Amino acid sequence: MEKELAELFESVKRAAEAADDSPGEEDRCLDALKQLKKFPVNYQILLSTQVGKGVRQLTKHKNIKIKASASDIIELWKQNIQNETTKPMKTEPTFTEETNAVSIQQIVTSEIERNIKAKSTTMPNYDNALTSKSRQPEKQVKLKYPNSLYCNDSSRDKTREILMDALTKVNEESEVKVNGRDPACVAASVETALFEKWGKSSLPRNKARYRSVFFNIKDPKNPDFRRRILAGGIEARAVPYLTGLDMASEARQAETKELEQKSLFNSELGGTQQARTDAFTCGRCEKKETTYHQAKMRRRDEHVTTYVTCVNCNNMWKF
């Protein structure tokens, strides 16, 4: 029974995490919550599975329907545990007619104290079953970010914090603010998309993939990328499919294209020797220190192509 309850809650949890991005997941989560509400539970099952603690966290879910359904379940379980643990206590002492007034008072006092002590030691606190495995008060952990960011998985939560750190810088980097977009929700959505596509970041095969996203979204020279994600220009579900060049800054993309053009230019030259001349003027540095080479690259009857290289700044062009 404990295993069935745990599996049912896992389906609720997965659907609740995906409900923000998919309307169909909301209905699946509500159906699972209805089944969870009908599931027969008691104090010991809730204490051993810790399902009550997870359902209590859903009472803070952004979705109003999921939040209300989870609250109903918590109230129902509280009532069930109260009914289970509350037992009638005997408060009337028995005594004979020969008992004097002092003895009567002692018997009454002793009986009441015994019943109070028995109640305090045998009747469990129903809140413990819904919140913690231990009877000791749970330590309050101060979260760095809003509760909506976390999913109760340490590895995934660390990824969400890294993304959150980068997205919170967006409005600090420019006077033009991105309004109406919660960085915590966007970070959680991006992490969910990465997790569904690749799996956990701790897996060896995924470390380089996650590292590429982290590098580009945190890059001080690439504010455009994180701003487009926060503003919705790049959807969360599209991030796992972006290449390194897609995520790079405009300056880096231009530099990469220039290197590709130079590589193509050099390959067309084929490593042939070039003549030195001052007949050409460089359009970049305006110097006349150049070398050139002429060749017919395709057919013998085509015009000769002249390849020129500036000796001063290494600028290349052809005509």
Secondary structure, DSSP 8 states (H G I E B T S, - for coil): -HHHHHHHHHHHHHHHHHTTT-HHHHHHHHHHHHHHHHS---HHHHHHH-HHHHHHHHTT-SSHHHHHHHHHHHHHHHHHHHHHH-----------TT--HHHHHHHHHHHHHHHHHHHHHHS--HHHHHH-SSSS-------SS-GGG--S-HHHHHHHHHHHHHHTTHHHH-SS---S--HHHHHHHHHHHHHHHH--TTSGGGHHHHHHHHHHHH-TT-HHHHHHHHHTSS-GGGGGG--HHHHS-HHHHHHHHHHHHHHHHHHHHTT---EEESSS--TTT----EEEEEE--S-TTS--EEEEEETTT--EEE-
